[in-house]
Amino acid sequence: MHSYGTPKLRIPDIYENRDHQLAFGHSRDACACCATDEAMVAAIRRLAAHRIRGLGPAAANLPYFLHLTIAPPFNAAITRGYNLLTGARVKLGKWDEYLAMRTGIVAVNRRYRELLSNDLGAMAALLQGDDWLRGRFGALGTSGRRRWARRRFSHS
């Protein structure tokens, strides 16, 4: 736990380990050249296999900026909103958790394709909206979330 003003200890995994630097660089190159979901997920899994500490959510946002329709952004608010909506327990800062959340976001986005943008950032914005973060919908339970989704996304 860090108090305000206390500097965090530097995590040397990426700064001092040449293999990790190269793996990160190769991952970014692979993501930039990806054209499919499968290729993007494979590139992320290859990076995850190196177990580089200290990359954090900012590294997970890089694929989003390269491929808005394949990779969603990742931050604490999006994760909280996703967990509230789905009842999942996705944790911030783990690649396998990011990929699990990505699968869920893509599934919802495909299901409501006619109502949502292809840009997965739009779904992420919905997830980190004030209603979710204030718990307005989180306490609904699974059946309540389903009713809300039907009402919210119905074509009436």
VMD Tcl script that draws the C-alpha trace (Angstrom):
set ca {
  {0.00 0.00 0.00}
  {1.40 3.37 -0.99}
  {0.48 6.56 0.78}
  {0.11 9.77 -1.17}
  {3.49 11.15 -2.11}
  {5.38 7.93 -1.44}
  {7.21 6.83 -4.58}
  {6.47 3.35 -5.84}
  {9.36 0.95 -6.14}
  {10.43 0.46 -9.72}
  {9.64 -2.99 -11.06}
  {12.70 -4.09 -13.04}
  {10.99 -6.74 -15.19}
  {10.58 -4.51 -18.22}
  {13.32 -1.93 -17.59}
  {16.26 -4.22 -16.96}
  {15.37 -7.51 -18.64}
  {16.32 -7.49 -22.33}
  {14.25 -10.60 -23.09}
  {11.16 -8.89 -21.67}
  {11.86 -5.73 -23.64}
  {12.11 -7.76 -26.84}
  {8.98 -9.76 -26.03}
  {7.05 -6.53 -25.44}
  {8.35 -5.05 -28.68}
  {7.52 -8.20 -30.66}
  {4.03 -8.19 -29.13}
  {3.41 -4.59 -30.18}
  {4.67 -5.36 -33.68}
  {2.47 -8.45 -33.91}
  {-0.56 -6.47 -32.68}
  {0.09 -3.73 -35.23}
  {0.12 -6.30 -38.02}
  {-2.91 -8.31 -36.83}
  {-6.05 -8.26 -38.91}
  {-8.16 -10.82 -37.03}
  {-9.38 -11.46 -33.50}
  {-7.46 -14.74 -33.40}
  {-4.15 -13.11 -34.35}
  {-4.58 -10.38 -31.72}
  {-5.43 -12.87 -28.98}
  {-2.46 -15.06 -29.99}
  {-0.11 -12.05 -29.79}
  {-1.42 -11.15 -26.32}
  {-1.09 -14.76 -25.14}
  {2.53 -14.88 -26.35}
  {3.28 -11.74 -24.35}
  {1.43 -13.09 -21.30}
  {3.56 -16.24 -21.38}
  {6.59 -14.09 -20.45}
  {4.87 -13.06 -17.19}
  {6.31 -9.56 -17.30}
  {5.48 -7.68 -14.13}
  {4.62 -4.01 -14.20}
  {3.02 -3.65 -17.64}
  {-0.37 -2.68 -16.22}
  {-3.57 -1.60 -18.00}
  {-1.79 0.97 -20.17}
  {-0.10 -1.87 -22.07}
  {-3.50 -3.51 -22.63}
  {-4.81 -0.27 -24.12}
  {-2.22 -0.30 -26.91}
  {-4.01 -3.04 -28.91}
  {-7.22 -1.00 -28.62}
  {-5.63 2.02 -30.26}
  {-4.40 -0.21 -33.08}
  {-7.64 -2.19 -33.57}
  {-10.73 -0.47 -32.19}
  {-13.05 -3.29 -33.25}
  {-10.92 -6.18 -31.96}
  {-9.51 -5.13 -28.59}
  {-11.38 -3.12 -25.92}
  {-9.64 -0.61 -23.66}
  {-8.87 -1.74 -20.10}
  {-8.97 0.24 -16.86}
  {-10.33 -0.04 -13.32}
  {-13.68 1.63 -14.12}
  {-14.32 -0.60 -17.15}
  {-13.43 -3.67 -15.10}
  {-15.79 -2.65 -12.27}
  {-18.63 -1.96 -14.72}
  {-18.07 -5.25 -16.51}
  {-18.06 -7.15 -13.21}
  {-21.27 -5.41 -12.10}
  {-23.04 -6.11 -15.38}
  {-21.98 -9.74 -15.75}
  {-21.37 -10.87 -12.19}
  {-17.81 -11.77 -13.21}
  {-14.76 -11.19 -11.02}
  {-12.28 -9.89 -13.57}
  {-9.14 -8.44 -11.99}
  {-7.18 -5.54 -13.35}
  {-3.63 -6.14 -14.53}
  {-3.75 -9.77 -15.67}
  {-3.69 -10.69 -19.35}
  {-5.91 -13.76 -18.98}
  {-8.47 -11.63 -17.13}
  {-8.30 -9.01 -19.89}
  {-8.89 -11.68 -22.52}
  {-11.84 -13.11 -20.56}
  {-13.39 -9.66 -20.27}
  {-12.68 -9.03 -23.96}
  {-14.60 -12.20 -24.86}
  {-17.60 -11.02 -22.85}
  {-17.52 -7.48 -24.26}
  {-17.26 -8.79 -27.83}
  {-20.19 -11.15 -27.23}
  {-22.43 -8.35 -25.90}
  {-21.31 -6.05 -28.70}
  {-22.13 -8.66 -31.35}
  {-25.50 -9.45 -29.78}
  {-26.53 -5.80 -29.87}
  {-24.63 -4.90 -33.06}
  {-27.48 -2.80 -34.45}
  {-27.52 -0.63 -31.30}
  {-23.83 -0.38 -30.47}
  {-20.81 0.89 -32.34}
  {-18.27 -1.53 -33.79}
  {-15.70 0.45 -31.78}
  {-15.30 -1.52 -28.54}
  {-14.45 1.74 -26.81}
  {-18.13 2.65 -26.98}
  {-19.03 -0.48 -25.00}
  {-16.22 0.32 -22.57}
  {-17.64 3.83 -22.13}
  {-21.04 2.32 -21.32}
  {-19.43 0.02 -18.75}
  {-17.62 2.84 -16.98}
  {-20.62 5.15 -16.93}
  {-21.83 6.73 -13.71}
  {-24.86 4.44 -13.42}
  {-22.65 1.36 -13.20}
  {-20.02 2.87 -10.97}
  {-22.56 4.20 -8.50}
  {-24.02 0.71 -8.25}
  {-27.40 1.70 -9.66}
  {-27.56 -1.48 -11.70}
  {-25.02 -3.63 -9.87}
  {-27.41 -4.59 -7.09}
  {-30.01 -5.88 -9.52}
  {-28.71 -9.44 -9.51}
  {-28.50 -11.61 -12.61}
  {-32.22 -11.60 -13.43}
  {-32.44 -7.85 -12.82}
  {-29.49 -7.20 -15.12}
  {-31.18 -9.32 -17.79}
  {-34.43 -7.38 -17.41}
  {-32.53 -4.09 -17.61}
  {-30.68 -5.26 -20.74}
  {-33.96 -6.32 -22.41}
  {-35.58 -3.01 -21.55}
  {-32.51 -0.95 -22.43}
  {-31.82 -2.68 -25.72}
  {-35.38 -3.45 -26.85}
  {-36.63 -1.99 -30.13}
  {-39.87 -0.53 -28.74}
}
mol new
graphics top color blue
foreach p $ca { graphics top sphere $p radius 0.5 }
foreach p [lrange $ca 0 end-1] q [lrange $ca 1 end] { graphics top cylinder $p $q radius 0.2 }
display resetview
